[in-house]
């Protein structure tokens, strides 16, 4: 493995296109992980807010889910839009993924947040949901809860947002290979991982 390089997956746990990309990403990340270390970094779609999501915005996001379903066959539970109380706030879910990272469970938490949102009609903007998922994952709940509200986690989250925004990204998800001190944007295909993997191999061989 080339430990001098790294692959950065820039995402948001509440990004519906990230959910649509999951099947391809699961295959791609397994292959890339054989070559270079893979890191998850949150990008933060929407800042903290307690305000209910406007109905017009709910309609737009719900339509995006349907578009992704039609294009990729991705499963969504549309009951979310009638049973939950949506907020346009993804920062809390981003912080939850970092808190889980501190217990070596980042990928498990990202998966749990996505499944809670898209399949279980739960609201991953809510701290209570994060704590419930942490319990389901067997994390130390007291530590997780304390970390969520800590200044140290907020500092790491802020630094991570700045780092993600310094990369050559075009929204979420974005794929970036850092090699020989340069950050390379990697092609994103929602249906096939092979072009991205070929691009990574070409850059690593240079």
MDTraj code that builds the backbone (N, CA, C; nanometers):
import mdtraj as md
import numpy as np

residues = "UNK UNK UNK UNK UNK UNK UNK UNK UNK UNK UNK UNK UNK UNK UNK UNK UNK UNK UNK UNK UNK UNK UNK UNK UNK UNK UNK UNK UNK UNK UNK UNK UNK UNK UNK UNK UNK UNK UNK UNK UNK UNK UNK UNK UNK UNK UNK UNK UNK UNK UNK UNK UNK UNK UNK UNK UNK UNK UNK UNK UNK UNK UNK UNK UNK UNK UNK UNK UNK UNK UNK UNK UNK UNK UNK UNK UNK UNK UNK UNK UNK UNK UNK UNK UNK UNK UNK UNK UNK UNK UNK UNK UNK UNK UNK UNK UNK UNK UNK UNK UNK UNK UNK UNK UNK UNK UNK UNK UNK UNK UNK UNK UNK UNK UNK UNK UNK UNK UNK UNK UNK UNK UNK UNK UNK UNK UNK UNK UNK UNK UNK UNK UNK UNK UNK UNK UNK UNK UNK UNK UNK UNK UNK UNK UNK UNK UNK UNK UNK UNK UNK UNK UNK UNK UNK UNK UNK UNK UNK UNK UNK UNK UNK UNK UNK UNK UNK UNK UNK UNK UNK UNK UNK UNK UNK UNK UNK UNK UNK UNK UNK UNK UNK UNK UNK UNK UNK UNK UNK UNK UNK UNK UNK UNK UNK UNK UNK UNK UNK UNK UNK UNK UNK UNK UNK UNK".split()
xyz = np.array([
    [0.0841, -0.1204, 0.0000],
    [0.0000, 0.0000, 0.0000],
    [0.0875, 0.1253, 0.0000],
    [0.0460, 0.2248, -0.0766],
    [0.1182, 0.3513, -0.0833],
    [0.0737, 0.4402, 0.0315],
    [0.1534, 0.4422, 0.1394],
    [0.1138, 0.5179, 0.2580],
    [0.1462, 0.6657, 0.2467],
    [0.2181, 0.7061, 0.1413],
    [0.2499, 0.8473, 0.1227],
    [0.1363, 0.9221, 0.0543],
    [0.0409, 0.8474, 0.0019],
    [-0.0755, 0.9067, -0.0633],
    [-0.2007, 0.8696, 0.0165],
    [-0.3103, 0.9374, -0.0116],
    [-0.4355, 0.9052, 0.0555],
    [-0.5517, 0.9430, -0.0338],
    [-0.6615, 0.8729, -0.0138],
    [-0.7836, 0.8987, -0.0896],
    [-0.8864, 0.9579, 0.0050],
    [-0.9435, 1.0709, -0.0317],
    [-1.0387, 1.1405, 0.0545],
    [-1.1785, 1.1344, -0.0063],
    [-1.2717, 1.0808, 0.0698],
    [-1.4121, 1.0752, 0.0304],
    [-1.4837, 1.1875, 0.1039],
    [-1.5259, 1.2897, 0.0315],
    [-1.5922, 1.4059, 0.0918],
    [-1.7430, 1.3865, 0.0778],
    [-1.8121, 1.3886, 0.1889],
    [-1.9531, 1.3493, 0.1882],
    [-2.0301, 1.4273, 0.2941],
    [-2.1581, 1.4020, 0.2985],
    [-2.2444, 1.4467, 0.4067],
    [-2.3382, 1.3303, 0.4361],
    [-2.3548, 1.2922, 0.5627],
    [-2.4412, 1.1781, 0.5930],
    [-2.5850, 1.1956, 0.5448],
    [-2.6284, 1.3204, 0.5243],
    [-2.7648, 1.3460, 0.4790],
    [-2.7711, 1.3867, 0.3324],
    [-2.6683, 1.3549, 0.2579],
    [-2.6656, 1.3834, 0.1139],
    [-2.7300, 1.2673, 0.0391],
    [-2.8410, 1.2931, -0.0286],
    [-2.9131, 1.1857, -0.0969],
    [-2.8335, 1.1284, -0.2143],
    [-2.7516, 1.2096, -0.2792],
    [-2.6668, 1.1572, -0.3863],
    [-2.5568, 1.0677, -0.3308],
    [-2.5115, 1.0945, -0.2089],
    [-2.4158, 1.0039, -0.1443],
    [-2.4804, 0.8674, -0.1213],
    [-2.6075, 0.8684, -0.0802],
    [-2.6813, 0.7437, -0.0618],
    [-2.6974, 0.6714, -0.1950],
    [-2.7271, 0.7455, -0.2996],
    [-2.7393, 0.6845, -0.4309],
    [-2.6085, 0.6244, -0.4803],
    [-2.4974, 0.6857, -0.4404],
    [-2.3647, 0.6409, -0.4835],
    [-2.3127, 0.5250, -0.3999],
    [-2.3787, 0.4925, -0.2905],
    [-2.3271, 0.3942, -0.1960],
    [-2.2866, 0.2602, -0.2589],
    [-2.3713, 0.1976, -0.3417],
    [-2.3315, 0.0671, -0.3962],
    [-2.2004, 0.0728, -0.4753],
    [-2.1841, 0.1774, -0.5555],
    [-2.0602, 0.1929, -0.6319],
    [-1.9448, 0.2281, -0.5393],
    [-1.9697, 0.3160, -0.4430],
    [-1.8645, 0.3561, -0.3504],
    [-1.8161, 0.2382, -0.2670],
    [-1.9052, 0.1513, -0.2260],
    [-1.8641, 0.0363, -0.1459],
    [-1.7631, -0.0499, -0.2221],
    [-1.7874, -0.0690, -0.3510],
    [-1.6946, -0.1472, -0.4334],
    [-1.5655, -0.0694, -0.4570],
    [-1.5793, 0.0577, -0.4927],
    [-1.4627, 0.1406, -0.5233],
    [-1.3728, 0.1567, -0.4010],
    [-1.4314, 0.1841, -0.2850],
    [-1.3500, 0.2074, -0.1661],
    [-1.2743, 0.0809, -0.1256],
    [-1.3353, -0.0360, -0.1460],
    [-1.2666, -0.1611, -0.1144],
    [-1.1443, -0.1791, -0.2027],
    [-1.1574, -0.1425, -0.3309],
    [-1.0441, -0.1551, -0.4237],
    [-0.9372, -0.0511, -0.3937],
    [-0.9790, 0.0720, -0.3715],
    [-0.8818, 0.1786, -0.3447],
    [-0.8085, 0.1518, -0.2140],
    [-0.8797, 0.0947, -0.1171],
    [-0.8190, 0.0641, 0.0117],
    [-0.7030, -0.0342, 0.0026],
    [-0.6948, -0.1076, -0.1072],
    [-0.5818, -0.1976, -0.1297],
    [-0.4587, -0.1219, -0.1786],
    [-0.4803, 0.0032, -0.2208],
    [-0.3734, 0.0831, -0.2812],
    [-0.3235, 0.1938, -0.1891],
    [-0.4191, 0.2694, -0.1326],
    [-0.3859, 0.3824, -0.0452],
    [-0.4875, 0.3885, 0.0677],
    [-0.4529, 0.4538, 0.1793],
    [-0.5516, 0.4720, 0.2871],
    [-0.6698, 0.5560, 0.2398],
    [-0.7888, 0.5211, 0.2850],
    [-0.9113, 0.5937, 0.2509],
    [-0.9597, 0.6685, 0.3741],
    [-0.9865, 0.7973, 0.3577],
    [-1.0357, 0.8804, 0.4675],
    [-1.1730, 0.9369, 0.4326],
    [-1.2618, 0.9400, 0.5306],
    [-1.3904, 1.0075, 0.5169],
    [-1.3765, 1.1486, 0.5750],
    [-1.4269, 1.2472, 0.5032],
    [-1.4290, 1.3838, 0.5535],
    [-1.5644, 1.4457, 0.5219],
    [-1.6262, 1.5059, 0.6233],
    [-1.7578, 1.5666, 0.6019],
    [-1.7423, 1.7026, 0.5348],
    [-1.8430, 1.7361, 0.4547],
    [-1.8405, 1.8639, 0.3854],
    [-1.9429, 1.9626, 0.4380],
    [-2.0511, 1.9099, 0.4986],
    [-2.1501, 1.9989, 0.5582],
    [-2.2409, 2.0645, 0.4564],
    [-2.3565, 2.0053, 0.4331],
    [-2.4519, 2.0617, 0.3372],
    [-2.5265, 2.1831, 0.3922],
    [-2.5719, 2.1717, 0.5159],
    [-2.6585, 2.2762, 0.5700],
    [-2.6286, 2.2993, 0.7173],
    [-2.6134, 2.4263, 0.7592],
    [-2.5741, 2.4578, 0.8975],
    [-2.6846, 2.4283, 0.9984],
    [-2.6498, 2.4440, 1.1245],
    [-2.7440, 2.4165, 1.2335],
    [-2.8669, 2.5064, 1.2233],
    [-2.9825, 2.4447, 1.2434],
    [-3.1080, 2.5198, 1.2411],
    [-3.2158, 2.4381, 1.3104],
    [-3.2966, 2.5057, 1.3916],
    [-3.4116, 2.4417, 1.4549],
    [-3.5409, 2.4720, 1.3796],
    [-3.5309, 2.5482, 1.2729],
    [-3.6498, 2.5881, 1.1980],
    [-3.7016, 2.4724, 1.1135],
    [-3.8328, 2.4531, 1.1092],
    [-3.8886, 2.3508, 1.0210],
    [-3.8514, 2.3792, 0.8751],
    [-3.8306, 2.2736, 0.7993],
    [-3.7983, 2.2906, 0.6582],
    [-3.9225, 2.3425, 0.5836],
    [-3.9094, 2.4500, 0.5063],
    [-4.0236, 2.5004, 0.4305],
    [-4.0809, 2.3939, 0.3369],
    [-4.2106, 2.3981, 0.3165],
    [-4.2756, 2.2972, 0.2323],
    [-4.2183, 2.2958, 0.0911],
    [-4.1817, 2.4139, 0.0399],
    [-4.1251, 2.4195, -0.0952],
    [-3.9933, 2.3436, -0.1020],
    [-3.9123, 2.3568, 0.0024],
    [-3.7842, 2.2864, 0.0059],
    [-3.8056, 2.1360, 0.0248],
    [-3.9041, 2.0997, 0.1049],
    [-3.9375, 1.9582, 0.1200],
    [-3.9741, 1.8976, -0.0155],
    [-4.0501, 1.9718, -0.0943],
    [-4.0918, 1.9217, -0.2253],
    [-3.9710, 1.9030, -0.3171],
    [-3.8770, 1.9969, -0.3103],
    [-3.7574, 1.9878, -0.3946],
    [-3.6733, 1.8660, -0.3577],
    [-3.6499, 1.8458, -0.2276],
    [-3.5658, 1.7343, -0.1839],
    [-3.6359, 1.6012, -0.2078],
    [-3.7660, 1.5967, -0.1829],
    [-3.8405, 1.4742, -0.2106],
    [-3.8340, 1.4392, -0.3590],
    [-3.8420, 1.5406, -0.4442],
    [-3.8317, 1.5169, -0.5892],
    [-3.6930, 1.4660, -0.6259],
    [-3.5906, 1.5137, -0.5548],
    [-3.4548, 1.4638, -0.5785],
    [-3.4455, 1.3160, -0.5437],
    [-3.5067, 1.2772, -0.4322],
    [-3.5084, 1.1344, -0.3957],
    [-3.5713, 1.0522, -0.5077],
    [-3.6819, 1.0998, -0.5617],
    [-3.7491, 1.0248, -0.6679],
    [-3.6629, 1.0185, -0.7941],
    [-3.5931, 1.1265, -0.8228],
    [-3.5040, 1.1277, -0.9384],
    [-3.3923, 1.0252, -0.9212],
    [-3.3342, 1.0199, -0.8015],
    [-3.2273, 0.9236, -0.7757],
    [-3.2814, 0.7809, -0.7847],
    [-3.3997, 0.7606, -0.7290],
    [-3.4619, 0.6283, -0.7368],
    [-3.4835, 0.5869, -0.8821],
    [-3.5356, 0.6781, -0.9628],
    [-3.5627, 0.6469, -1.1029],
    [-3.4347, 0.6226, -1.1812],
    [-3.3302, 0.6975, -1.1490],
    [-3.2042, 0.6873, -1.2231],
    [-3.1215, 0.5671, -1.1812],
    [-3.1176, 0.5405, -1.0487],
    [-3.0248, 0.4397, -0.9971],
    [-3.0931, 0.3204, -0.9313],
    [-3.2231, 0.3304, -0.9074],
    [-3.2923, 0.2229, -0.8381],
    [-3.2735, 0.2259, -0.6873],
    [-3.2203, 0.3360, -0.6351],
    [-3.1937, 0.3498, -0.4917],
    [-3.3244, 0.3462, -0.4128],
    [-3.3234, 0.2753, -0.2994],
    [-3.4434, 0.2641, -0.2164],
    [-3.4554, 0.3844, -0.1235],
    [-3.5747, 0.4403, -0.1158],
    [-3.6065, 0.5485, -0.0235],
    [-3.7403, 0.5180, 0.0426],
    [-3.7537, 0.5588, 0.1679],
    [-3.8810, 0.5498, 0.2388],
    [-3.9424, 0.6892, 0.2404],
    [-4.0371, 0.7121, 0.1536],
    [-4.0962, 0.8451, 0.1407],
    [-4.1906, 0.8797, 0.2550],
    [-4.2129, 0.7855, 0.3467],
    [-4.2916, 0.8173, 0.4664],
    [-4.2251, 0.9274, 0.5485],
    [-4.0941, 0.9434, 0.5295],
    [-4.0232, 1.0471, 0.6048],
    [-4.0924, 1.1819, 0.5920],
    [-4.1418, 1.2130, 0.4748],
    [-4.1952, 1.3464, 0.4482],
    [-4.3316, 1.3687, 0.5113],
    [-4.3937, 1.2618, 0.5614],
    [-4.5236, 1.2768, 0.6270],
    [-4.5185, 1.2435, 0.7758],
    [-4.4174, 1.1671, 0.8187],
    [-4.4126, 1.1253, 0.9593],
    [-4.3050, 1.1975, 1.0406],
    [-4.2029, 1.2499, 0.9752],
    [-4.0956, 1.3201, 1.0455],
    [-4.1205, 1.4706, 1.0431],
    [-4.0346, 1.5435, 1.1120],
    [-4.0403, 1.6896, 1.1109],
    [-3.9080, 1.7404, 1.0547],
    [-3.8996, 1.7490, 0.9215],
    [-3.7711, 1.7802, 0.8575],
    [-3.7174, 1.9178, 0.8944],
    [-3.5858, 1.9248, 0.9093],
    [-3.5147, 2.0509, 0.9227],
    [-3.4028, 2.0500, 0.8202],
    [-3.3716, 2.1655, 0.7633],
    [-3.2596, 2.1734, 0.6699],
    [-3.1335, 2.1966, 0.7516],
    [-3.0867, 2.0912, 0.8164],
    [-2.9726, 2.1024, 0.9060],
    [-2.8973, 1.9698, 0.9048],
    [-2.7822, 1.9681, 0.8405],
    [-2.7040, 1.8447, 0.8315],
    [-2.5791, 1.8471, 0.9195],
    [-2.5434, 1.9622, 0.9731],
    [-2.4249, 1.9699, 1.0585],
    [-2.4328, 1.8739, 1.1774],
    [-2.5494, 1.8588, 1.2425],
    [-2.5551, 1.7655, 1.3553],
    [-2.5157, 1.6228, 1.3163],
    [-2.5618, 1.5759, 1.2007],
    [-2.5267, 1.4406, 1.1556],
    [-2.3777, 1.4308, 1.1243],
    [-2.3209, 1.5390, 1.0718],
    [-2.1764, 1.5413, 1.0469],
    [-2.0997, 1.5267, 1.1773],
    [-2.1427, 1.6006, 1.2794],
    [-2.0745, 1.5909, 1.4090],
    [-2.0907, 1.4515, 1.4697],
    [-2.2079, 1.3901, 1.4492],
    [-2.2299, 1.2552, 1.5012],
    [-2.1329, 1.1559, 1.4378],
    [-2.1045, 1.1745, 1.3101],
    [-2.0103, 1.0836, 1.2439],
    [-1.8693, 1.1009, 1.2992],
    [-1.8333, 1.2243, 1.3341],
    [-1.7011, 1.2483, 1.3936],
    [-1.6942, 1.1900, 1.5345],
    [-1.8011, 1.2080, 1.6123],
    [-1.8042, 1.1505, 1.7473],
    [-1.7893, 0.9986, 1.7415],
    [-1.8516, 0.9364, 1.6429],
    [-1.8374, 0.7914, 1.6264],
    [-1.6961, 0.7559, 1.5809],
    [-1.6351, 0.8409, 1.4988],
    [-1.4962, 0.8193, 1.4565],
    [-1.4052, 0.8089, 1.5769],
    [-1.4326, 0.8878, 1.6793],
    [-1.3504, 0.8875, 1.8004],
    [-1.3653, 0.7574, 1.8782],
    [-1.4654, 0.6762, 1.8392],
    [-1.4792, 0.5424, 1.8976],
    [-1.4585, 0.4350, 1.7903],
    [-1.3876, 0.4725, 1.6837],
    [-1.3546, 0.3793, 1.5748],
    [-1.4791, 0.3188, 1.5098],
    [-1.5838, 0.4004, 1.4969],
    [-1.7085, 0.3503, 1.4398],
    [-1.7667, 0.4478, 1.3385],
    [-1.6794, 0.5236, 1.2709],
    [-1.7281, 0.6258, 1.1787],
    [-1.8103, 0.5668, 1.0654],
    [-1.7564, 0.4655, 0.9980],
    [-1.8275, 0.4096, 0.8831],
    [-1.9596, 0.3467, 0.9259],
    [-1.9598, 0.2827, 1.0421],
    [-2.0833, 0.2230, 1.0924],
    [-2.1872, 0.3305, 1.1212],
    [-2.1439, 0.4446, 1.1755],
    [-2.2381, 0.5522, 1.2054],
    [-2.2898, 0.6174, 1.0774],
    [-2.2024, 0.6390, 0.9803],
    [-2.2485, 0.6966, 0.8533],
    [-2.3544, 0.6067, 0.7910],
    [-2.3294, 0.4767, 0.7917],
    [-2.4266, 0.3814, 0.7382],
    [-2.5562, 0.3873, 0.8178],
    [-2.5455, 0.3939, 0.9499],
    [-2.6650, 0.3976, 1.0343],
    [-2.7447, 0.5256, 1.0123],
    [-2.6756, 0.6387, 0.9967],
    [-2.7440, 0.7655, 0.9703],
    [-2.8168, 0.7606, 0.8369],
    [-2.7520, 0.7069, 0.7358],
    [-2.8156, 0.6985, 0.6043],
    [-2.9380, 0.6078, 0.6084],
    [-2.9241, 0.4938, 0.6720],
    [-3.0366, 0.4002, 0.6776],
    [-3.1505, 0.4564, 0.7635],
    [-3.1149, 0.5287, 0.8695],
    [-3.2180, 0.5913, 0.9523],
    [-3.2977, 0.6921, 0.8712],
    [-3.2282, 0.7720, 0.7939],
    [-3.2906, 0.8789, 0.7151],
    [-3.3704, 0.8229, 0.5981],
    [-3.3053, 0.7402, 0.5173],
    [-3.3641, 0.7011, 0.3890],
    [-3.4519, 0.5769, 0.3950],
    [-3.4326, 0.4928, 0.4968],
    [-3.5096, 0.3689, 0.5023],
    [-3.6023, 0.3609, 0.6235],
    [-3.5630, 0.4253, 0.7362],
    [-3.6400, 0.4136, 0.8602],
    [-3.7239, 0.5373, 0.8896],
    [-3.7186, 0.6376, 0.8023],
    [-3.7983, 0.7613, 0.8175],
    [-3.7716, 0.8300, 0.9505],
    [-3.6448, 0.8243, 0.9960],
    [-3.6024, 0.8943, 1.1171],
    [-3.5306, 1.0232, 1.0768],
    [-3.5273, 1.1180, 1.1682],
    [-3.4691, 1.2478, 1.1352],
    [-3.3261, 1.2580, 1.1899],
    [-3.2242, 1.2467, 1.1028],
    [-3.0856, 1.2524, 1.1500],
    [-3.0361, 1.3939, 1.1778],
    [-3.1262, 1.4911, 1.1805],
    [-3.0922, 1.6233, 1.2310],
    [-3.1060, 1.6288, 1.3830],
    [-3.1682, 1.5248, 1.4414],
    [-3.2016, 1.5254, 1.5834],
    [-3.0977, 1.4500, 1.6668],
    [-3.0535, 1.5124, 1.7743],
    [-2.9562, 1.4486, 1.8630],
    [-3.0091, 1.3178, 1.9203],
    [-3.1369, 1.3124, 1.9510],
    [-3.1945, 1.1898, 2.0065],
    [-3.1759, 1.0721, 1.9114],
    [-3.1833, 1.0983, 1.7822],
    [-3.1613, 0.9929, 1.6829],
    [-3.0161, 0.9490, 1.6847],
    [-2.9231, 1.0440, 1.6958],
    [-2.7810, 1.0094, 1.7009],
    [-2.7518, 0.9195, 1.8204],
    [-2.8078, 0.9554, 1.9346],
    [-2.7838, 0.8776, 2.0562],
    [-2.8447, 0.7379, 2.0426],
    [-2.9650, 0.7299, 1.9848],
    [-3.0275, 0.5998, 1.9638],
    [-2.9406, 0.5121, 1.8745],
    [-2.8898, 0.5695, 1.7647],
    [-2.8066, 0.4929, 1.6722],
    [-2.6753, 0.4510, 1.7382],
    [-2.6171, 0.5405, 1.8167],
    [-2.4939, 0.5059, 1.8877],
    [-2.5176, 0.3867, 1.9803],
    [-2.6338, 0.3847, 2.0457],
    [-2.6667, 0.2714, 2.1312],
    [-2.6824, 0.1438, 2.0510],
    [-2.7483, 0.1538, 1.9352],
    [-2.7666, 0.0368, 1.8507],
    [-2.6326, -0.0171, 1.8000],
    [-2.5342, 0.0724, 1.7860],
    [-2.4022, 0.0313, 1.7396],
    [-2.3121, -0.0165, 1.8527],
    [-2.3617, -0.0069, 1.9752],
    [-2.2838, -0.0526, 2.0889],
    [-2.1758, 0.0439, 2.1336],
    [-2.1906, 0.1720, 2.1015],
    [-2.0918, 0.2707, 2.1434],
    [-2.1106, 0.3073, 2.2902],
    [-2.0102, 0.3709, 2.3480],
    [-2.0187, 0.4242, 2.4828],
    [-2.1072, 0.5490, 2.4769],
    [-2.2310, 0.5367, 2.5230],
    [-2.3289, 0.6442, 2.5066],
    [-2.2879, 0.7690, 2.5828],
    [-2.2405, 0.7541, 2.7057],
    [-2.2013, 0.8706, 2.7842],
    [-2.0881, 0.9461, 2.7146],
    [-1.9907, 0.8741, 2.6675],
    [-1.8792, 0.9377, 2.5970],
    [-1.9273, 1.0020, 2.4679],
    [-2.0110, 0.9310, 2.3944],
    [-2.0624, 0.9828, 2.2667],
    [-2.1388, 1.1130, 2.2893],
    [-2.2272, 1.1141, 2.3887],
    [-2.3078, 1.2330, 2.4167],
    [-2.2211, 1.3498, 2.4594],
    [-2.1229, 1.3221, 2.5442],
    [-2.0322, 1.4288, 2.5882],
    [-1.9517, 1.4833, 2.4712],
    [-1.9041, 1.3946, 2.3856],
    [-1.8254, 1.4385, 2.2708],
    [-1.9078, 1.5248, 2.1761],
    [-2.0347, 1.4886, 2.1544],
    [-2.1199, 1.5633, 2.0616],
    [-2.1265, 1.7114, 2.0977],
    [-2.1311, 1.7403, 2.2261],
    [-2.1457, 1.8792, 2.2691],
    [-2.0163, 1.9468, 2.3085],
    [-1.9036, 1.8828, 2.2802],
    [-1.7763, 1.9352, 2.3278],
    [-1.7160, 2.0383, 2.2331],
    [-1.6371, 2.1273, 2.2901],
    [-1.5643, 2.2257, 2.2096],
    [-1.4612, 2.1577, 2.1205],
    [-1.4010, 2.0494, 2.1675],
    [-1.2980, 1.9823, 2.0880],
    [-1.3572, 1.9212, 1.9617],
    [-1.4789, 1.8657, 1.9721],
    [-1.5413, 1.8116, 1.8516],
    [-1.5810, 1.9239, 1.7560],
    [-1.6342, 2.0324, 1.8106],
    [-1.6698, 2.1456, 1.7255],
    [-1.5468, 2.2009, 1.6549],
    [-1.4335, 2.2057, 1.7243],
    [-1.3099, 2.2532, 1.6621],
    [-1.2668, 2.1608, 1.5479],
    [-1.2781, 2.0302, 1.5722],
    [-1.2400, 1.9359, 1.4660],
    [-1.3352, 1.9464, 1.3480],
    [-1.4624, 1.9626, 1.3767],
    [-1.5618, 1.9758, 1.2694],
    [-1.5346, 2.1007, 1.1853],
    [-1.5071, 2.2112, 1.2514],
    [-1.4779, 2.3355, 1.1793],
    [-1.3540, 2.3196, 1.0918],
    [-1.2493, 2.2580, 1.1462],
    [-1.1266, 2.2364, 1.0693],
    [-1.1521, 2.1429, 0.9521],
    [-1.2384, 2.0442, 0.9721],
    [-1.2685, 1.9482, 0.8658],
    [-1.3455, 2.0147, 0.7520],
    [-1.4394, 2.1022, 0.7865],
    [-1.5114, 2.1762, 0.6831],
    [-1.4146, 2.2597, 0.6000],
    [-1.3223, 2.3272, 0.6672],
    [-1.2252, 2.4105, 0.5964],
    [-1.1367, 2.3254, 0.5053],
    [-1.0938, 2.2095, 0.5552],
    [-1.0113, 2.1209, 0.4737],
    [-1.0884, 2.0716, 0.3515],
    [-1.2121, 2.0260, 0.3734],
    [-1.2924, 1.9737, 0.2622],
    [-1.3126, 2.0800, 0.1548],
    [-1.3352, 2.2030, 0.1987],
    [-1.3609, 2.3111, 0.1033],
    [-1.2339, 2.3581, 0.0339],
    [-1.1183, 2.3162, 0.0853],
    [-0.9913, 2.3499, 0.0192],
    [-0.9579, 2.2531, -0.0935],
    [-1.0322, 2.1428, -0.1012],
    [-1.0054, 2.0402, -0.2019],
    [-1.0780, 2.0729, -0.3320],
    [-1.0356, 2.0130, -0.4418],
    [-1.1023, 2.0347, -0.5708],
    [-1.2302, 1.9518, -0.5811],
    [-1.3354, 1.9966, -0.5128],
    [-1.4604, 1.9209, -0.5090],
    [-1.5711, 1.9957, -0.5819],
    [-1.6722, 1.9186, -0.6233],
    [-1.7894, 1.9736, -0.6899],
    [-1.9142, 1.9210, -0.6207],
    [-1.9328, 1.9592, -0.4954],
    [-2.0481, 1.9089, -0.4221],
    [-2.0182, 1.7759, -0.3556],
    [-2.1252, 1.7044, -0.3188],
    [-2.1105, 1.5771, -0.2469],
    [-2.1902, 1.4674, -0.3178],
    [-2.1358, 1.3458, -0.3238],
    [-2.0014, 1.3108, -0.2787],
    [-1.8965, 1.3604, -0.3772],
    [-1.7742, 1.3764, -0.3299],
    [-1.6603, 1.4073, -0.4156],
    [-1.5459, 1.3142, -0.3800],
    [-1.4668, 1.2796, -0.4795],
    [-1.3560, 1.1866, -0.4638],
    [-1.2265, 1.2594, -0.4950],
    [-1.1304, 1.2522, -0.4036],
    [-1.0044, 1.3249, -0.4206],
    [-0.8882, 1.2335, -0.3834],
    [-0.7926, 1.2207, -0.4730],
    [-0.6692, 1.1473, -0.4455],
    [-0.5573, 1.2477, -0.4202],
    [-0.4995, 1.2418, -0.3008],
    [-0.3859, 1.3270, -0.2678],
    [-0.2589, 1.2441, -0.2919],
    [-0.1782, 1.2874, -0.3884],
    [-0.0605, 1.2099, -0.4297],
    [0.0547, 1.3051, -0.4613],
    [0.1676, 1.2806, -0.3963],
    [0.2868, 1.3625, -0.4154],
    [0.2575, 1.5108, -0.3939],
    [0.1795, 1.5378, -0.2895],
    [0.1513, 1.6746, -0.2509],
    [0.0459, 1.7456, -0.3336],
    [-0.0154, 1.6753, -0.4288],
    [-0.1189, 1.7358, -0.5132],
    [-0.2527, 1.6651, -0.4917],
    [-0.3608, 1.7439, -0.4935],
    [-0.4954, 1.6889, -0.4784],
    [-0.5599, 1.6759, -0.6158],
    [-0.5956, 1.5539, -0.6518],
    [-0.6530, 1.5252, -0.7832],
    [-0.8010, 1.4910, -0.7690],
    [-0.8861, 1.5602, -0.8426],
    [-1.0274, 1.5264, -0.8458],
    [-1.0465, 1.3985, -0.9268],
    [-1.1208, 1.3036, -0.8717],
    [-1.1423, 1.1746, -0.9363],
    [-1.2840, 1.1683, -0.9921],
    [-1.2947, 1.1135, -1.1106],
    [-1.4224, 1.1039, -1.1813],
    [-1.5263, 1.0301, -1.0978],
    [-1.6471, 1.0823, -1.0988],
    [-1.7563, 1.0231, -1.0219],
    [-1.8593, 0.9642, -1.1177],
    [-1.8794, 0.8331, -1.1069],
    [-1.9790, 0.7639, -1.1887],
    [-2.0730, 0.6916, -1.0928],
    [-2.2008, 0.7216, -1.1009],
    [-2.2967, 0.6640, -1.0076],
    [-2.3362, 0.5211, -1.0417],
    [-2.2869, 0.4699, -1.1556],
    [-2.3260, 0.3361, -1.1980],
    [-2.2095, 0.2392, -1.2126],
    [-2.0862, 0.2889, -1.2127],
    [-1.9716, 0.2020, -1.2378],
    [-1.8479, 0.2606, -1.1706],
    [-1.7716, 0.1768, -1.1035],
    [-1.6529, 0.2225, -1.0301],
    [-1.5261, 0.2183, -1.1135],
    [-1.5303, 0.1550, -1.2300],
    [-1.4064, 0.1216, -1.3004],
    [-1.3315, 0.2424, -1.3547],
    [-1.4017, 0.3424, -1.4028],
    [-1.3324, 0.4608, -1.4563],
    [-1.2572, 0.5337, -1.3460],
    [-1.3190, 0.5447, -1.2291],
    [-1.2525, 0.6110, -1.1168],
    [-1.1291, 0.5327, -1.0737],
    [-1.1421, 0.4019, -1.0668],
    [-1.0292, 0.3189, -1.0252],
    [-0.9144, 0.3284, -1.1258],
    [-0.9463, 0.3308, -1.2532],
    [-0.8443, 0.3445, -1.3568],
    [-0.7721, 0.4782, -1.3416],
    [-0.8467, 0.5846, -1.3146],
    [-0.7863, 0.7160, -1.2965],
    [-0.6933, 0.7161, -1.1768],
    [-0.7345, 0.6539, -1.0681],
    [-0.6492, 0.6445, -0.9492],
    [-0.5210, 0.5698, -0.9810],
    [-0.5310, 0.4590, -1.0501],
    [-0.4116, 0.3801, -1.0844],
    [-0.3168, 0.4584, -1.1737],
    [-0.3730, 0.5364, -1.2659],
    [-0.2894, 0.6163, -1.3564],
    [-0.2120, 0.7225, -1.2786],
    [-0.2794, 0.7880, -1.1855],
    [-0.2127, 0.8914, -1.1063],
    [-0.1061, 0.8308, -1.0160],
    [-0.1381, 0.7182, -0.9529],
    [-0.0410, 0.6549, -0.8628],
    [0.0836, 0.6049, -0.9369],
    [0.0668, 0.5718, -1.0626],
    [0.1789, 0.5194, -1.1416],
    [0.2692, 0.6298, -1.1945],
    [0.2231, 0.7541, -1.1866],
    [0.3001, 0.8646, -1.2432],
    [0.4187, 0.8998, -1.1551],
])
top = md.Topology()
chain = top.add_chain()
for i, resn in enumerate(residues, 1):
    res = top.add_residue(resn, chain, resSeq=i)
    for name in ("N", "CA", "C"):
        top.add_atom(name, md.element.get_by_symbol(name[0]), res)
traj = md.Trajectory(xyz[None], top)
